[in-house]
Amino acid sequence: MSNQHVLMTFASSPSFQSPDSCKQVIAALQSQLPLRSIHWKSASRHSIRTIQELEVTLVSLESLRDEHTSQVPVTLLEKPLLNLYVVACEDNETYRTTVKKQIKDWQTSVMSRKNQEWLIVHVVRPDTKIVDRKFFNMKGSMLDKIRADFNVEKRDRCVQLAWTAGEQSPAVWADLINKIKDGLLSALNTAVSSREEEVKRSEGQRHMPGWNFCTYFILKESLASSYEGVNLFEDALQQYNELEAAFMQVLREKNISWFGSLIHPAPKDDSLPLLSVSKKPYRDLILGSTISVFDFRIYLLARQATLLSKMHQLVEICRKAIMFLSTFARRLREVESSLPEYFIESWTFSSALSVVDQCDTWAASWLEMEGIPLARYSASKGELIELAKSQLDILGVIVGHLPSKLPFSLAIPAPVTISHSPFISDKRSSTHRISKYEIMLAIGESEAFYDLYTTICNRAIDMYVKAGRRKFALKLHGSLAALDIHRGRLSNALTIFSSLPAHYAPHMWTSLESFMLSRAIDTHANLGRPRDREWIHILLAFLKTYVNEISTELIMSEEDKAYVSRLVVALREAVGKLDSDLNHPDHPALSIRIAGDARCSEDEDLLSLDVVIENHLPCDVIVEEVSTVLTGQDANRLKFWAKVAKLSPGQNNVTLTCATSCYGAYIFDSSEIQMSRLHFQWNHKATTATVNVKRNLVRLPHDARGLDVHLHQPHQTELGATFQMLLVLSTGRNDISTATVKLTAPVGVNFDYARALVQSKGAGEFEPSKNCITIVNAPKGSNVIVSVPHSDASRFRTIKIDVKVTYSTILHPTVVRTLRTSRLVAVSLPIAVNVEDYFRGKRLFSKFTISATTHQHVRLYSADLRAPFQGLGGVKISGCRPGHAIMTVTPDHSVNYLFSVESEHGPVLEPLYLVILYRMLREEVEALVNKEVEHVLLEKSLDVSQGQELTAEVIKYLDNDAAWVELYSATGKLVIPTPLEITKGLEESFESLQEILAQSRLPTESPFPWREIRIPVDVPRMNITAAAWIGIHMPPFAGEVHPDKLTPIYAGQPISATLFIKTSLHWAEQESKRQRYLLRYDVEERVKDWLVCGRKRGDFVAQDGETFSVPLTLIALHHGELTMPKIEVKPLPLMGDGTMASVVLPSADTHQVHGAETILVLPRGGRSTFVVGMGFENS
């Protein structure tokens, strides 16, 4: 069916036609076509339809007057929708006498036409166009006269065109174009509404006698053709979709008397293009109600495809074609006996390929597709070509070119149950044969068939590859490999079968993967190739798919167990001949899981771990060894293993062991099952993100009798000395023959193993080494204590040290045991010390302030300032605290200690040592709890090892709740609440422990030893020490002076005083004492309290033991207790020879002797008389 454009007629007055003016206007109007951006609001639709572009055909009205109107509705556009009358008249008289009648005759003619609109176009010169008229201009224009004479129904059907020849400006045509759009839409809306009413009326008569579906189809198709003519393709497609639904309803009702047979095969029916609407007179067949269902469905599909192509929806065309070919081919199977031989296969093959070619033809005229649209289109074409390939499978099996087995037999249609139908005939057509040349040639010659089969497969593979559908392409590769096997090309087939499973696996096509691998194994055997690594990989991949596939009917025969058993035996023999190990990860034929937490051995440092190995194969698997790896903190790895002879089908319980004394929480990291040179490996740690972590968490118990290592600071620490760390190796039940210890600290902290020293006696021998600590012959139950020097770690508060111990025992000298653990060691001191020095003549007072550096409380047993071990002559050190009172340093409370250093011979050149005995409150409490727990368990006659959990729960409570600290610090009572998670059987012991800990005790009762820290203290030196004070003299008029009674001082009274400054060079070095020091004093200005008169500032020379004095006069400015003004004494630069020494200031310290004294100043006495008026006398 050709696409009918919208018709629009034109006519003009005879006077306007003579100079060809009308033709020029029409030609200019045609240059403005097609119309664009037309918005149509149909009465039967709620939404607005937008016609982007509308082709309009202009024809003369005279050329249509004599046409005979067809009674068969084809389209609404076969008749004009709009009629134009072009008039050019500017003379009123001419218009009145001639033109008006001509327009009237034309109007009468076109108004009699159904569903048509008309428009009068008045053409004028641009200079005569009347743009505006004054209100009082009573003489109207020619356009006004035409409107007044011909407009009806209050609708303006007249428009003025100010145009001259050659004018192409869109603005000139704007009014006319808008009027044309309005007229066309009005006529179209009327025509569509009328036709829709006819369709509804016909549809409503469907169940009445005489109704014909073919007539209804032609009527509704005219509506679709009309929508197609105005480029409303979606609306047109909707009409065909509704017709298809109506036809399906007719089929369900089996009311198909308006059709001929199901199919009446004509010559070349099996080879003609499927989407061609011109290959048969379809409309004539429909009108005659003689069309077959076969032809009707093809015509309907072709019309839908044509509209979809105009909408650029090629993927939908392919989808509809595939669905139609698949479903209608099954329908044709019911009448296959009446069709030419191989008709269905030839027709499906030809139709599928013709759709691909037709779609490519349509797509060639568009912009080149890319990205996702191109991928979808390629996939759709691939499905069509694969459909054609499946027809070759059917033909090949039927004629004997292909074997009747997988994968070729997948395309064989299931037997059809033939039901009684008027369409069915038992007679096969003998007059017609198939006409597809390629099919006829392929049926007759096997090589031609194989070439065609390969070409079609490769063509489909190419489409799938472009679409990114690798698994579809791989399936076709498998078909080509199967074809190679059938043709005897085994090498090519083996190559394809071996490579395909790797591509199938990511897409989870287990059935196809299994089939390909089984064919690869069989092909390998047929070729007689050796069972090398390539064969092993193929077999392992097959066993993987065998386990993963629930239904194995496509893979195995009835003797599948025997088949798999033979393969497993062959695998065992093949891997034993390999020259190197072969690792295979995550094979599902075997699986391993942890059955529970590990167990400790009673006799040695050995951990046991129960695992369950699942053999998913139907036969025994001969293996040598099973092992698992557990990972702890800091990549600490433990390997549990056991020798195993075979794994039976189903579950196998195996106990693995590991010679270690490690403990804590570990993660199930990996496992391995060894079959000769083949190692099955699984990584379980990678699955913890998706699997419950608790399933992979394994707890290794702490063996109280096993070997263990502890690290801590030494109990005696001296600042400035080499940093030391104590390593305590507890042998437990083991008689150690050899043990090596390696410590790993953070970057920058190194251990000096060569200078390590053993501090424990009789607990083993120490062999020096540069790389590790080696201990030999350490008896059981002993603690080997080693002091290990290390580099400066002061930038850390605590450091994490990884410990690795490798040891062997006398009882089992060939078994190498390991202990991997980590320890947190506090390397910074928990206390900080600040010192303040005060010079008083030959004595130096030093105040040491001890504060906490962490949130922990620290117990202080004592703090002593001591001389060096060799002693100091003439130096006496004394403290102000008699005895030892235990103090507690908290984060917000510091402790002060004051010491006096008296030197007879000047400055102290050797450093003193501040020795502090301390311990952490936490250490004190933990030791107390451990002591009392052991005491309680001993009384209850319980094993000491049972107290570990009890101690852990108590310590855990003390860590989480600090409410006990205040009470314990004051009274020594440790109150533990009852609701703790105590192991059943220890409740009575816990109650006894509560009672004991709640008793009062002294801090010294804790068994934890005191730590000692020695801090070197340099005694400061001072060039000059000065003592300054102001002495008050009694005034001469003070009268008699009583020694036991102070003379009163009054505000405003002058007071005689003397400024004294006593200097000393006692704390200066001998060389400095020979210097001449010049000092400057300055009396503090206190203008609110004192008025100082005299020499308030001056310089003097400092001499050892001499006193400098200056007279002053003081006047108190107010009464009250006043402190004396302070005296500032500072040294001046040394007088030298102009060298750098002349600008050096000597050190000096000034002591205000009267700094703590005050003077009581009394107010001055006196009398004042005031006269106060108390009122007025009455006049």
ABEGO torsion letter per residue (X at the ends): XBBBBBBBBBBBBAAAAAAGAAAAAAAAAAAAOBBBGBBBBBAABABBBBBABBBBBBBBAAAAAABBBBABBABAAABBABBBBBBBBABAAAAAAAAAAAAAAAAAAAAABBGBBBBBBBBBBAAABBABBBAABABBBAAAAAAAAABBGGBBABBBBBBBBGBABAAAAAAAAAAAAAAAAAAAAAAAAAAAAAAAAAAAAAABBGBBAAAAAAAAAAAAAAAAAAGBAAAAAAAAAAAAAAAAAAAAAGBAAABBBABBBBBGAAABBAABAAABBAAAAAAAGABBAAAAAAAAAAAAAAAAAAAGBAAAAAAAAAAAAAAAAAAAAAAAAABBBGAAAAAAAAAAAAAAAAAAAAAAABBBBBEAAAAAAAAAAAAAAAAAAAAAAAAAAAAGABBBBOAAAAABBBBBBBBBBAABBABBBAABBBABAAAAAAAABAAAAAAAAAAAAAAAAAAAAAAGBAAAAAAAAAAAAAAAAAAGBAAAAAAAAAAAAAAAAAAGBAAAAAAAAAAAAAAAAAAGBBBBAAAAAAAAAAAAAAAABABAAAABBAAAAAAAAAAAAAAAAAAAABABBBBBBGBAABBBBBAEBBBBBAABBBBBBBBBBBBABABBBBBABBBBBBBBBGGBBBBBBBBBABBBBEBBBBBBBBBBABBEBBBBABBBBBBEABBBBBBAAAAAAABBAAAABBBBBBBAABBBBBBBBBABBBBGBBBBBBBBBBAEABBBABBBBBBBBBBGBBBBAAABBBABBGAEBBBBBAABBBBBGBBBGBBBBBBBBBBBAAABABBBBBBBBBBBBAABAABBBBBBBBBBBBABBABBBBBBBBBBEABBBBBBBBBBABABBBBBABBBBBBBAAEBBGBBBBBABBEBBBBBBBAABBBBBBBBBBBAAEBBABBBBBBBBBBBAAAAAAAAAAAAAAAAAAAAGBBAAAAAAAAAAAAAAAAABAAAAAAAAAAGBBBBBABBBBBBGAAAAAAAAAAAAABBBBAAABABBBBBBBBBBBBBBBABBBBBBBBBBBBAAAEBBBAABBBBBBBGBBBBBBBBBBBBAAABBAAAAABBBBBBBBBBBBAAABBBBEBABBBBBBBBGBBBBBBBBBBBABBEBBBBBBBBBBBBBBBBAGBAAAABBBBBBBBBAAAABBBBBBBBBEBBBBBBBAEBBBX
